[in-house]
Amino acid sequence: YLRENVPSHQEAYADDFLALGGTPLSFLRTIDDDLTTTSVAVFGQANWRFAPNWTATFGLRYTDEDKDYRRSTSTFSNLPALIGTFAFEADDSWNALTPSVSLQYALDDNQMIYASANRGFKSGGFNGRANSSAEVSSFDPETVWTYEAGWKFASANRRLLGSITAFHSEYKDFQARVSEVQNPGAPIPTFAFPVLNAAELSIDGIEFEGTALLGEGTRLSGQLGLLDAEYDKFVDPRVVVDPTLSSLHDHVPFSPEVTARIALSHSFLLANGGMLTVGGDASYRDDVWLSVDNRDVLKQDAYTLVGLFSTWDSPEGNWQVRAGVRNLTDRVYKTDGQEFSSVGNIQTAYYGWPRHFYLAVRYNFF
């Protein structure tokens, strides 16, 4: 059971952003949102060892989710045409059965292979960026079937651990937020950013993970992910008006084709029985688009992040002190992006942490 209430108050100023006939326009918009989500779920799982080395797992979940949303906006300006208030309320509920099934086979004490199928569910909702009645809209739930197969293994002495996983996901009614101009011929056009059940989407991927003990106290680990994400269908009503907009959906957002990470650490046993560990890691992320509409300003080119750390563990094992640096090369990179309708057609990017140092102290009571 989950009950969550998320209130929000925003104020948007744009006195230096708008002008009409060379005359600056004042602009202030206040926005108040209140979303209450109530989710109730019942689920169960059973394991069945039907033969030596074979295990089947069956799961079933029922989810019922209700959303109650309220929004009000007020606009103030020295241009009377912009002054106004708007409010709307919406309430709806959705439910879904999401089964899962998996089959495992133990090749020996150090290896197993498996296959699984799972259905996922994401409830519907309402356009949380509506500033006029024309922008009020709702959208349906999004569902996904994911099929996965893999191999997990370890060497006899446990100094090498690894796994290989391949998966295929099929999304239906993919929830896509897009941007559209509502009155392109007006002196001051307005923009809307509705969420559409626009797409059918397929994602194929393969992941490799491994850890190796290279010597006494030396550990090497790595991960590699390869991804191929494509729209099977994208229904966008804007394309009827402007066919060139179809090119905005060439790339699925947040789907880098290659991700990778490598880490190396070495532990030293101290004379008093404590442990000192030093290490570092490097992670790579391929080109990625940060919005459904593939805007150039909301694209992040491939980048690599490097980190270093040192950890001290007390002889008794209850104290730990860790210090390090993240983003050693001070790489500038975007992690997310949004398009806002509150003040014109603005694209906003969010950036990852710059180079920073940290110190953490932990005490274990048990």
ABEGO torsion letter per residue (X at the ends): XBBBBBBBBBBBBAAAABBBGGBBBBBBBBBBBBBBBBBBBBBBBBBBBABBGBBBBBBBBBBBBBBBBBBBBBBBBABAAABEBBBBBBBBBBBBBBBBBBBBBBABAABBBBBBBBBBBBBBBBBAABABAAABBBBBBBBBBBBBBBBBBBBAAGABBBBBBBBBBBBBGBBBBBBBBABAABABBBBBBBBBBABBBBBBBBBBBBBBBABBGBBBBBBBBBBBBBBABBBBAAAAABAAAAAAAABBBGBBABBBBBBBBBBBBBAAGBBBBBBBBBBBBBBBBABABBBAAABBBBBBBBBBBBBBBBAAGABBBBBBBBGAAGBBBBABBBBBAABEBBBBBBBBBBBBBBBBBBBBAX
